[in-house]
Amino acid sequence: MSNVLAFCEFNGAQLRSSALSNLSFARLAAQAHGGDVVALLVGAGAAAAGPEAARYAPKVIVVEDPGLAHYLAELYAPIVVEVAKANDAAVISATATAVGKDLAPRVAGLLDAGMASDIAKLAGKDTFVRPILAGNAYSTIKITHADHRRDAAPVRVRGCGRAALAGHGRDGAGGQARGVRRRVRPARRAEVRSAGAVGRQGRGVGRARMKKRRELQGARAARRPARCCDGCIARGDRRRHGPGGLAGRPDRQDRRA
């Protein structure tokens, strides 16, 4: 029996929506391994999100320190490795966010383990299904081990993503590292990953501009001549007629009378 360690991202006292999909995957993996789900929260203020994480996992581990206020892989990866060893974790899952995509390979390297990325679902203890060819096909992969020992397996899953690693042989001792400066470039697009609902309105056109565009389109349609009658269209004659499509066509006017 082995446990599953789920690295959960949080925002203040709330878990991110990606962490919920990660915990769902971890629950299925724990059932396959016959263990429990262990939720891991790392960062400054992580204790505030502990109560919510306890609603989804029987065990929650909080690693809180002012030096972990900003994500740094050199600091986070050794913590994940040590917690996985201490809790007999067979699988380490992380969402496929910017943090998860950077953290999972480093954890796999410290564990000397294999890694499965962009997992769609679990097919067995060490078997996973992931999409390929832009989602038009699925491949089933299995993480194998060089020896018969396995202490942890990291996996990154799709949706908000998870990643899995398996088997480690060397200790993941972290070196001395600290964040010196953080430069953030403001994104031009809004962050919609955690949004409850997303609406679409034209090609990025604001509401006021969209209303004005519709008014102009209506004015142009009012000034546009009436459409040709069906007979002219069938013959390829694109001359414009009056209202009703019969002006200038005495034969059609007589026929209508």
Backbone as a ProteinNet text record, in pm:
[ID]
protein_1_A
[PRIMARY]
MSNVLAFCEFNGAQLRSSALSNLSFARLAAQAHGGDVVALLVGAGAAAAGPEAARYAPKVIVVEDPGLAHYLAELYAPIVVEVAKANDAAVISATATAVGKDLAPRVAGLLDAGMASDIAKLAGKDTFVRPILAGNAYSTIKITHADHRRDAAPVRVRGCGRAALAGHGRDGAGGQARGVRRRVRPARRAEVRSAGAVGRQGRGVGRARMKKRRELQGARAARRPARCCDGCIARGDRRRHGPGGLAGRPDRQDRRA
[TERTIARY]
83.9	0	87.2	59	135.6	39.8	85	3.2	28.6	-51.2	-37.9	-23.9	82.3	108.7	60.7	-29.6	-86.1	-34.6	46.6	96.1	-13.4	-67.1	-182.7	-141.2	-184.2	-162.2	-281.9	-256.6	-360.9	-345.7	-451.8	-453.2	-518.1	-435.7	-489	-538.5	-663.9	-723.4	-799.8	-795.3	-870.2	-776.5	-815.8	-741.8	-777.4	-680.9	-710.2	-795.6	-872.2	-957.4	-875.9	-752.5	-666.8	-631.3	-621.3	-588.6	-700.9	-825.1	-936.8	-932.2	-899.4	-885.3	-766.4	-662.7	-546.2	-585.3	-663.8	-706.6	-799.4	-880	-966.5	-883.6	-780.7	-690.9	-617.4	-570.8	-498.5	-586.2	-713.7	-805.1	-815.6	-823.9	-829	-698.1	-585.9	-455.9	-439.1	-489	-478.7	-560.4	-675.1	-754.1	-680.9	-611	-536.4	-420.1	-358.9	-243.6	-282.7	-409.3	-453.4	-407.6	-379.6	-333	-425.9	-373.1	-450.1	-392.2	-470.3	-427.6	-364.3	-246.2	-177	-164.8	-231.5	-225.9	-109.1	-32.4	85.3	66	78.1	70.5	204.2	266.7	398.7	391.5	444.8	450.8	414.4	439.8	403.5	252.1	197	52.5	-19.2	52.1	-10.5	-106.7	-82.5	-168.9	-311.9	-332	-466.8	-552.1	-488.8	-562	-573.5	-513.4	-518.2	-658.3	-747	-882.3	-959.4	-945.5	-1017.1	-957.5	-823.7	-761.6	-803.1	-828.6	-869.3	-1007.1	-1084.5	-1215.8	-1203.5	-1090.1	-1074.6	-969.3	-888.2	-781.4	-779	-760.3	-756.7	-634.8	-529	-407.7	-355.6	-324.4	-273.4	-142.2	-40	91.2	116.4	148.3	171.8	317.9	384.7	522	518.4	530.1	513.5	640.2	686.1	805.5	804.3	847.4	851.2	940	1043	1131	1067.2	947.3	876.7	762	767.7	659.3	646.1	758.3	757.4	813.6	747.5	787.7	928.5	1008.6	1143.1	1165.4	1188.5	1196.9	1307.7	1418.9	1530.7	1493.3	1391.1	1346.3	1228.5	1137.8	1016.5	1043.2	1125.7	1146.7	1202.2	1306.4	1354.8	1249.3	1163.2	1057.6	960.6	920.5	828.3	890.4	1018.5	1087.1	1091.2	1127	1137.9	1001.9	898.7	764.4	717.4	748.7	708.9	775.9	903.1	973.5	917.1	890.3	843.8	704	624.6	486.4	465.3	573.3	564.2	474.6	502.6	421.3	466.3	372.4	402.1	382.7	298.8	270.2	270.9	332.3	328.7	256	147.8	70	76	79.3	80.2	4.5	-63.1	-139.5	-47.1	-94.2	-13.1	-23.6	0.8	9.7	155.5	183.6	321.8	411.1	358.8	436.5	452.9	344.2	351.2	442.7	440.1	525.5	672.9	702.5	841.6	886.3	793.1	829.5	841.7	748.9	745.9	874.9	932.1	1057.9	1172.5	1176.6	1283.6	1266.9	1142.2	1117.6	1155.7	1123.3	1159.9	1311.1	1382.8	1528.1	1588.2	1534.8	1586.3	1555.6	1443.6	1406.7	1468.7	1531.6	1582.6	1470.1	1357.2	1235.7	1186.8	1094.1	1029.4	914	869.7	760.6	663.5	535.1	429.8	363.1	354.1	299.8	168	87	-41.6	-130.8	-147.1	-226.6	-375	-451.6	-596.7	-670.1	-620	-684.2	-588	-626.2	-545.4	-595.2	-502	-538.5	-488.2	-405.9	-350.7	-259.2	-191.7	-103.7	4.4	69.1	175.9	143.6	18	-23.9	-116.7	-88.7	-163	-199.8	-305	-352.9	-333.6	-269.6	-245.3	-280.9	-331	-366.3	-242.4	-248.9	-143	-208	-126.5	-174.3	-286.2	-257.5	-350.4	-485.3	-482.4	-605.3	-686.2	-636.2	-710	-688.1	-593.6	-566.9	-515.5	-518.6	-471.9	-370.5	-269.8	-168.1	-165.6	-140.5	-130.6	16.6	64.4	205.3	216.9	329.5	355.2	493.2	501.1	629	695.5	815.2	890.9	1004.9	1060.2	1164.5	1288	1403.1	1528.9	1549.9	1501.4	1512.6	1373.7	1369.4	1241.4	1195	1272.6	1232.3	1153.7	1050.8	978.1	927.5	971.3	926.4	831.3	842.5	752.6	745	633.8	614.1	542.5	607	540.1	460.4	342.9	257.6	196.1	189.3	125.1	1.5	-110.4	-237.7	-297.9	-370.3	-437.7	-559.5	-617.2	-737	-696	-633.1	-552.4	-423.9	-420	-300.8	-255.6	-192	-126	-2	96.7	217.1	265.1	316.9	356.3	498.1	568.5	704.8	706	795.5	798.8	939.7	966.2	1093	1202.4	1274	1386.7	1499.2	1622.1	1736.2	1827.2	1828.3	1917.9	1838.8	1898.1	1831.5	1818.9	1712.7	1688.3	1722.4	1845	1885.2	1897.7	1832.4	1836	1956.2	2006.5	2119.2	2072.1	2164.6	2131.7	2087.2	1962.5	1907.5	1807.1	1797.4	1698.9	1663.3	1542.4	1498.2	1554.1	1614.5	1674	1580.1	1523.1	1435.9	1334.4	1216.3	1109.8	1052.9	1058.9	1005.4	888.7	773.3	651.6	607.3	592.2	542	390.5	316.3	169.4	117.8	25.4	-30.5	-134	-139.7	-238.1	-375.5	-378.1	-504.6	-537.8	-663.7	-707.4	-683.2	-659.5	-641.3	-778.8	-806.9	-938.9	-933.6	-817.6	-806.7	-892.1	-903.5	-979.3	-1114.3	-1155.1	-1281.8	-1398.5	-1507.8	-1626	-1701.7	-1701	-1769.6	-1691.2	-1686.5	-1613	-1708	-1720.6	-1806.4	-1724.4	-1780.3	-1710.5	-1793	-1729.1	-1798.2	-1713.5	-1734.4	-1657.6	-1511.2	-1429.8	-1286.2	-1216.9	-1244.1	-1182	-1234.4	-1354.1	-1409.9	-1487.7	-1468.9	-1540.9	-1689.9	-1766.4	-1911.9	-1956.6	-1895.7	-1934.6	-1901.4	-1782.9	-1745.7	-1836.4	-1873.3	-1958.4	-2095.8	-2147.3	-2277.2	-2270.9	-2164	-2150.4	-2136.1	-2063.3	-2047.5	-2182	-2266.2	-2396.9	-2484.6	-2474	-2551.6	-2508.6	-2376.7	-2328	-2372.5	-2369.8	-2413.8	-2561.6	-2642.3	-2784.6	-2808.5	-2731.2	-2746.9	-2708.1	-2602.1	-2561	-2665.2	-2723.5	-2825.4	-2949.1	-2981.1	-3098.5	-3075.1	-2951.6	-2921.8	-2897.1	-2881.7	-2849.8	-2973.1	-2960	-3075.2	-3132.9	-3260.4	-3326.4	-3256.5	-3267.9	-3199.7	-3269.3	-3195.1	-3250.9	-3355	-3444.9	-3543.5	-3476.5	-3543.4	-3484.8	-3453.7	-3535.6	-3510.4	-3380.5	-3352.8	-3228.3	-3108.2	-3120.9	-3009.9	-2982.7	-3087.5	-3069.3	-3001.3	-3029.5	-2969	-2834.5	-2795.4	-2669.1	-2679.9	-2802.9	-2823.7	-2825.6	-2726.1	-2713.4	-2769.7	-2852.2	-2909.9	-3006.9	-3004.9	-3089.5	-3228	-3328.9	-3465.7	-3518.5	-3636.5	-3698	-3752	-3829.1	-3886.8	-3972	-3954.9	-4028.3	-3958.7	-3854.2	-3778.4	-3849.3	-3952.8	-4029.7	-4022.8	-3959.7	-3950.9	-3866.7	-3911.6	-3840	-3868	-3963.7	-3999.3	-4150.4	-4194.6	-4339.7	-4405.4	-4334.8	-4395.7	-4426.6	-4334.7	-4357.9	-4466.8	-4471.2	-4575.2	-4713	-4726.4	-4854.5	-4892	-4792.6	-4821.2	-4869.1	-4809.1	-4852.1	-4994.1	-5025.1	-5159.1	-5259.8
-120	0	124.7	213	336.9	453.2	568.5	688.5	766.2	867.4	956.1	1097.9	1165.1	1302.3	1398.1	1487.8	1585.2	1723.7	1780.7	1917.3	2013.7	2089.9	2175.6	2322.5	2395.1	2539	2610.9	2723.5	2796.1	2945.3	3015.7	3161	3216	3260.8	3304.7	3185.7	3192.4	3083.6	2985.6	3000.9	2915.2	2834.4	2711.8	2630.8	2676.9	2671.9	2702.3	2591	2624.6	2524.2	2409.6	2437.9	2331.2	2230.8	2276.6	2186.2	2086.6	2125.3	2034.3	1917.8	1945.9	1836.5	1749	1808.4	1731.4	1636.4	1683.4	1599.1	1487.4	1514.7	1409.9	1297.4	1335.3	1234.1	1158.9	1231.8	1167.8	1067.5	1094.9	1001.7	871	879.7	757.9	680.1	752.2	685.1	619.6	683.7	625	497.2	492.8	370.5	257.3	290.5	188.2	134.4	220.3	179.3	134.4	147.5	105.1	194.5	321.6	414.6	533.1	641.3	763.1	878.9	984.1	1106.3	1198.9	1249.9	1344.9	1474.5	1578.8	1708.9	1788.8	1849.5	1927	2072.1	2162.3	2306.3	2367.2	2436.5	2495.3	2643	2725.6	2868.7	2951.7	3079.4	3170.9	3182.9	3170.5	3176.7	3049.1	2938.3	2812.5	2760.2	2793.4	2742.6	2791.2	2907.2	2960.6	2871.9	2804.8	2716.9	2574.8	2547.5	2413.6	2363.1	2442.1	2392.8	2350.3	2425.8	2385.3	2258.1	2245	2123.4	2001.4	2021.8	1909.9	1856.9	1934.2	1886	1781.1	1777.5	1687.1	1578.7	1590.6	1492.9	1458.2	1331.2	1292.9	1345.1	1379.1	1429.1	1548.4	1655.7	1777.2	1815.2	1838.8	1881.1	2023.2	2111.6	2252.8	2285.8	2340.2	2387.8	2538.8	2613.8	2758.8	2827.3	2924.8	3000.2	3129.5	3241.1	3367.2	3359.1	3275.1	3260.8	3189.3	3130.3	3059	3142	3273.1	3359.7	3355.1	3349	3340.5	3204.8	3144.9	3011.4	3012.1	2915.7	2893.8	2742.9	2686.6	2541.1	2483.2	2555.3	2504.8	2488.8	2560.4	2548.8	2452.8	2456.6	2375.6	2227	2197	2056.8	1971.1	2013.1	1930.3	1908.9	2008	1991.9	1882.5	1883.9	1781.5	1643.4	1632.1	1503	1450.6	1534.7	1490.8	1451.9	1527.8	1493.8	1363.1	1340	1215.1	1095.4	1108.2	998	972.8	1079.2	1063.8	1004	1017.9	969.7	848.1	783.9	661.3	681.4	786.1	819.1	739.3	675.4	602.4	690	791.1	881.7	1023.8	1112.7	1255.4	1323	1391.3	1454.6	1605.7	1673.5	1819.4	1863.9	1975	2022.6	2079.5	2078.9	2124.6	2274.4	2347.5	2492.7	2530.9	2661.2	2704.9	2651	2649	2596.8	2445.9	2374.9	2230.4	2181.7	2249.4	2209.2	2231.6	2327.7	2354	2265.7	2235.4	2161.2	2010.4	1952.8	1806.9	1749.5	1806.2	1749.2	1757	1862.3	1874.4	1771.3	1747.2	1643.7	1506.9	1482.6	1354.8	1339.2	1447.5	1439.4	1410.7	1472.7	1446.2	1304.3	1250.5	1113.6	1010.7	1056.6	965.8	875.2	938.1	865.1	904.8	824.7	858.1	953	1018.7	1115.1	1102.1	1107.9	1106.6	1243.4	1306.7	1442.5	1444.8	1546.4	1570.8	1447.6	1391.1	1269.9	1303.9	1223.7	1243.2	1156.3	1034.8	948	838	769.7	662	529.7	445.5	314	201	229.3	127.9	194.6	113.4	170.1	257.3	207.6	281.6	304.9	293.4	307.2	426.6	510	634.4	653.7	729.9	761.2	910.4	944.4	1084.5	1111	1230.9	1262.7	1293.2	1257.9	1288.3	1339.6	1390.3	1439.8	1541.9	1641.2	1750.8	1701.8	1594.5	1542.4	1453	1421.4	1334.4	1186.9	1154.8	1014.7	1010.4	892.3	873.2	759.9	777.4	673.4	630.6	502.7	446.5	423.1	482.8	471.7	409.4	345.7	283.1	323.8	365	404.7	280.1	251.6	136.1	183.7	90.7	123.2	40.7	103.2	31.6	-78.8	-61.1	-164	-193.4	-278	-318.4	-225.6	-122.9	-28.7	84.4	128.1	245.4	320.6	443.7	525.3	635.2	679.4	786.1	785.8	831.4	840.9	969.3	1068.1	1192.8	1181.6	1248	1247.1	1385.8	1433.5	1563.3	1537.6	1589.2	1556.7	1674.3	1642.1	1739.9	1796	1898.4	1961	2081.9	2073.7	2177.7	2104.9	1980.7	1907.4	1831.4	1715.9	1644.6	1578.5	1549	1485.3	1380.2	1267	1161.4	1115.7	1082.7	1030.9	895.8	809	679.4	635.5	585.7	527.8	629.7	625.1	714.5	638.9	681.1	612.9	701.5	831.2	918.1	1022.9	1073.8	1171.8	1304.1	1375.3	1504.3	1618.6	1629.9	1738.5	1866.9	1970.4	2098	2180.3	2261.2	2347.1	2478.1	2567.1	2697.3	2788.3	2825.8	2911.2	3006.8	3125.2	3221.8	3314.3	3363.2	3454.4	3594	3651.8	3784.6	3891.7	3869	3968	3897.4	3952.5	3895.7	4003.3	3978.2	4071	4004.8	4067.6	4012.8	4102.1	4043.9	4118.5	4104	4215.1	4204.9	4140	4045.1	3973.8	4060.9	4049.7	4125.1	4060.7	3930.5	3859.9	3831.1	3828	3802.8	3656.5	3632.6	3496.8	3432.3	3330.8	3267.6	3126	3081.1	2942.5	2916.5	3016.4	2999	3069.1	3116.2	3188.1	3090.6	3134.2	3049.7	3045.8	3154.7	3161.4	3254.8	3220.4	3298.9	3331.5	3459.9	3501.6	3549.3	3541.6	3581.6	3688.7	3795.3	3906.3	3957.1	3902.7	3946.2	3911.3	3971.1	3944.6	4041.9	4026	4113.6	4255.7	4277.4	4410.8	4443	4562.7	4603.7	4618.3	4626.3	4631.9	4758.4	4872.5	4997.6	4993.9	4942.6	4934.2	4836.6	4725.6	4627	4686.4	4768.6	4831.2	4929	5007.8	5103.4	5030.9	4917.6	4842.2	4790.3	4743.3	4693.1	4805.3	4926.5	5039.9	5075.5	5074.7	5104.4	4998.5	4872.9	4767.2	4781.7	4822.8	4843.6	4959.9	5067.5	5182.4	5146.4	5071.3	5030.6	4939.8	4852.1	4762.5	4839.7	4948.4	5027.8	5102.8	5145.8	5219	5126.1	4999.5	4906.4	4882.2	4880.8	4854.3	4716.5	4701.4	4572	4464.7	4343	4231.7	4195	4139.1	4093.3	3985.2	3969.1	3862.2	3728.9	3622.5	3489.7	3457.3	3508.8	3479.9	3542	3666.4	3732.1	3659.2	3616.6	3545.5	3415	3345.9	3218.7	3240.2	3355	3381	3451.3	3484.5	3554.7	3703.2	3757.9	3900.2	3967.8	4054.2	4114.3	4256.3	4296.2	4429.8	4441.2	4558.6	4579.2	4625.7	4570.4	4612.2	4684.7	4734.4	4807.2	4713.6	4768.6	4686.7	4574.5	4457.7	4342.8	4272.6	4334.8	4269.4	4266.5	4352.5	4346	4475.2	4583.2	4709.4	4689.1	4738.8	4722.4	4588.6	4511.6	4381.5	4379.3	4441.9	4448.9	4311.8	4213.9	4081.6	4026.1	4047.4	3997.4	4078.1	4213.5	4294.2	4252.8	4228.6	4184.4	4050.2	3962.9	3828.9	3837.1	3929.9	3941.3	3997.6	4092.6	4148.4	4040.5
0	0	0	-93.4	-105.6	-120.8	-78.8	-85	-213.4	-234.7	-350.7	-298.2	-338.7	-295.5	-403.8	-367.4	-461.6	-426.5	-514.8	-495.6	-539.7	-445	-472.2	-470.5	-570.6	-575.5	-512.1	-452.5	-380.5	-404.8	-373.1	-383.5	-257.4	-163.3	-35.8	44.8	87.1	165	79	-53.5	-144.5	-232.5	-260.6	-357.4	-497.9	-588	-727.8	-787.3	-889.4	-952.4	-1009.5	-1052.2	-1104.4	-995.4	-870.5	-760.7	-736.6	-764.6	-743.8	-842.4	-968	-1064.6	-1029.5	-974.1	-930.2	-817.7	-721.8	-611.1	-658.4	-760.1	-815.5	-875.8	-950.4	-1007.2	-896.4	-794.3	-684.4	-611.6	-601.3	-534.8	-612.3	-744.5	-826	-817.2	-819.3	-809.1	-673.2	-567.2	-433.9	-423.7	-488.2	-488.9	-560.3	-669.1	-742.1	-660.5	-579.2	-498.9	-358.1	-323.7	-192.3	-79.6	-107.5	-5.3	8.8	63.4	86.5	6.3	-4.1	-70.5	32.8	1.6	86.9	9	54.7	-12.2	43.2	-44.8	-5.6	-45.3	51.7	28.3	65.5	-30.2	-8.4	-43.5	45.8	18.3	139.3	130.9	238.7	246.4	366.2	383.6	345.5	331.4	290.7	396.6	523	629.4	614.5	552.2	535.7	445.5	348.5	257.1	310.7	424.6	481.6	510.5	573.9	601.8	477.5	368	246.4	187.8	190.7	140	221.4	351	436.4	399.9	323.9	279.3	171	101.8	-12.1	10.3	111.5	136.4	284.7	318.8	460.7	534.4	460.5	523.6	445.2	515.6	452.8	519.3	438.8	488	439.3	532.4	501.4	526.9	427	440.7	417.8	525	518	566.4	488.3	524	443.8	502.4	425.5	302.1	304.5	188.9	72	94.1	-12.6	-69.1	-46.1	-93	-244.4	-315.9	-461.5	-502.8	-602.3	-647.3	-703.9	-658.5	-710.3	-711.9	-828.5	-841.8	-756.3	-742.5	-662.6	-515.2	-469	-331.1	-316.8	-412.3	-401.7	-428.7	-528.4	-567.1	-453.4	-380.5	-268.9	-160.8	-139.1	-39.2	-80.9	-208.2	-258.3	-246.3	-278.8	-272.1	-129.1	-33.8	105	162	128.5	177.3	115.5	-12.3	-77.2	-11.3	22.2	88.8	227.9	301.8	439.1	446.5	340.4	342.1	252.3	211.2	131.3	9.1	-67.8	-184.5	-306.1	-372.3	-495.7	-617.9	-606.6	-717.4	-663.9	-738.5	-709	-824.2	-796.1	-902.2	-887.9	-1000.6	-1004.6	-1128.1	-1119.6	-1233.3	-1340.5	-1464.8	-1577.8	-1595.4	-1487.3	-1493.8	-1517.1	-1517.1	-1536.2	-1424.5	-1300.9	-1189.4	-1200.7	-1230.3	-1239.4	-1350.5	-1464.6	-1576.2	-1546.1	-1460.1	-1422.8	-1307	-1216.6	-1095.6	-1119.7	-1193.9	-1209.3	-1268	-1374.8	-1426.7	-1326.9	-1245.8	-1147	-1035.7	-996.4	-896.4	-951.3	-1076.6	-1138.5	-1144.4	-1172.1	-1176.8	-1040.6	-935.3	-800.8	-755.3	-801.9	-765.5	-857.9	-966.9	-1069	-1117.8	-1150.7	-1184.8	-1322.9	-1376.1	-1502.1	-1477.9	-1582.5	-1569.4	-1685.1	-1654	-1755.8	-1754.6	-1869.3	-1876.6	-1951.2	-1919.9	-1986.9	-1983.6	-1865	-1849.2	-1853.8	-1929.2	-1937	-1836.9	-1813.5	-1715.5	-1673.4	-1566.7	-1510.2	-1564.2	-1614.4	-1668	-1580.9	-1481.4	-1392.3	-1292	-1210.6	-1110.3	-1172.3	-1274.5	-1342.2	-1488.6	-1526.5	-1666.1	-1678.8	-1779.3	-1795.3	-1941.8	-1965.1	-2100	-2122.3	-2234.7	-2267.1	-2412.6	-2444.9	-2583.2	-2666.5	-2793.3	-2889.6	-3017.4	-3108.7	-3238.5	-3219.2	-3135.1	-3109.2	-3058	-2978.9	-2919.4	-3009.2	-3130.3	-3221.7	-3193.4	-3107.2	-3071.6	-2928	-2869.3	-2732.7	-2729.5	-2646.7	-2629.6	-2483.4	-2462.8	-2327.9	-2297.4	-2189	-2153.1	-2014.9	-1990.7	-1861.4	-1814	-1689.1	-1630	-1573.4	-1620.6	-1573.4	-1484.9	-1407	-1312.1	-1341.9	-1320.2	-1344.4	-1242.2	-1121.3	-1020.1	-965.2	-864.9	-810.3	-698.1	-666	-563.5	-626.8	-557.5	-603.5	-482.5	-469	-357.5	-401.8	-522.4	-568.2	-718.9	-771.5	-915.5	-950.3	-1016.1	-1053.7	-1182.9	-1188.3	-1307.6	-1328.3	-1450.7	-1478.8	-1563.1	-1515.8	-1580.3	-1653.4	-1761.5	-1844.3	-1776.2	-1835	-1783.8	-1706.7	-1604.5	-1550.7	-1527.3	-1561.8	-1574.6	-1453.5	-1474.8	-1366.7	-1424.5	-1344.6	-1393.5	-1296.8	-1342.2	-1249.9	-1271	-1163.5	-1168.2	-1097.7	-1134.2	-1067.2	-1039.5	-917.7	-878.6	-858.1	-747.6	-729.2	-661.9	-687.3	-630.5	-550	-575.6	-501.6	-425	-320.2	-235.8	-309.3	-278.9	-343.2	-251.1	-211.2	-121.8	-200.9	-152.6	-222.8	-182.1	-272.7	-243.5	-183.8	-160.9	-104.7	-218.3	-217.5	-322.2	-259.5	-315.6	-269	-384.7	-381.8	-485.2	-462.7	-564.9	-553.9	-608.1	-724.5	-785.3	-872.9	-878.6	-960	-1050.7	-1180.1	-1278.4	-1348.8	-1342.2	-1400.3	-1514.4	-1631	-1745.9	-1749.4	-1744	-1742.9	-1870.7	-1853.4	-1967.5	-2037.7	-2168.8	-2245.9	-2239.1	-2212.2	-2203.4	-2058.2	-2027.3	-1890.4	-1854.4	-1725.5	-1676	-1658.4	-1739.3	-1737.2	-1683.3	-1638.1	-1593.2	-1469.6	-1382.4	-1259.1	-1264	-1381	-1391.8	-1385.5	-1321	-1314.6	-1445.8	-1520.3	-1649.7	-1740.4	-1868.1	-1966.6	-2080.9	-2114.9	-2224.4	-2342.6	-2461.5	-2583.2	-2652.3	-2693.4	-2758.8	-2873.1	-2989.8	-3105.7	-3092.4	-3175	-3174.6	-3079.1	-2952.7	-2855.4	-2859.1	-2917.2	-2929.1	-2802.6	-2748.5	-2629.4	-2654.7	-2545.7	-2558.8	-2631.7	-2599.8	-2665	-2814.3	-2847.1	-2989.6	-3063	-2996.4	-3062.1	-3091.1	-2997.9	-3019.7	-3136.5	-3144.5	-3254.3	-3388.2	-3386.8	-3511.1	-3559.7	-3469.7	-3510.1	-3564.7	-3504.8	-3556.1	-3697.6	-3724.4	-3859.1	-3958.3	-3915.9	-4006	-4039.5	-3939.5	-3965.9	-4060.4	-4045.7	-4134.7	-4277.3	-4293.8	-4428.6	-4492.6	-4415	-4470.2	-4513.9	-4441.9	-4479.5	-4610.4	-4636.3	-4760.4	-4878.5	-4853.8	-4961.4	-5047.6	-5181.1	-5268.6	-5241.9	-5282.7	-5264.3	-5346.3	-5298.3	-5363.5	-5493.7	-5588	-5714.3	-5689.4	-5784.8	-5774	-5802.3	-5768.6	-5783.8	-5929.8	-6022.5	-6163.6	-6212	-6169.9	-6208.8	-6149.9	-6028	-5965.8	-6038.6	-6080.3	-6151.8	-6285.9	-6354	-6483.9	-6472.1	-6350	-6333.4	-6354.2	-6363.3	-6383.1	-6245.9	-6219.4	-6088	-6083.2	-6180.7	-6176.4	-6060.2	-5994.4	-5878.6	-5922.8	-5861.2	-5887.2	-5765.3	-5776.7	-5666.7	-5560.8	-5467.5	-5360.7	-5418.5	-5363.3	-5412.9	-5526.4	-5583.6	-5688.3	-5820.6	-5842	-5965.7	-6045.8	-5991.1	-6065.6	-6190.1	-6301.4	-6427.1	-6493.2	-6441.8	-6500.3	-6523.5	-6635.1	-6658.1	-6661.7	-6718.2	-6727.6	-6589	-6494.1	-6359.1	-6289.7	-6321	-6257.3	-6305.3	-6437.9	-6491.5	-6433.2	-6422	-6369.7	-6226.2	-6149.7	-6011.2	-6003.2	-6095.7	-6096.1	-6136.3
[MASK]
+++++++++++++++++++++++++++++++++++++++++++++++++++++++++++++++++++++++++++++++++++++++++++++++++++++++++++++++++++++++++++++++++++++++++++++++++++++++++++++++++++++++++++++++++++++++++++++++++++++++++++++++++++++++++++++++++++++++++++++++++++++++++++++++++

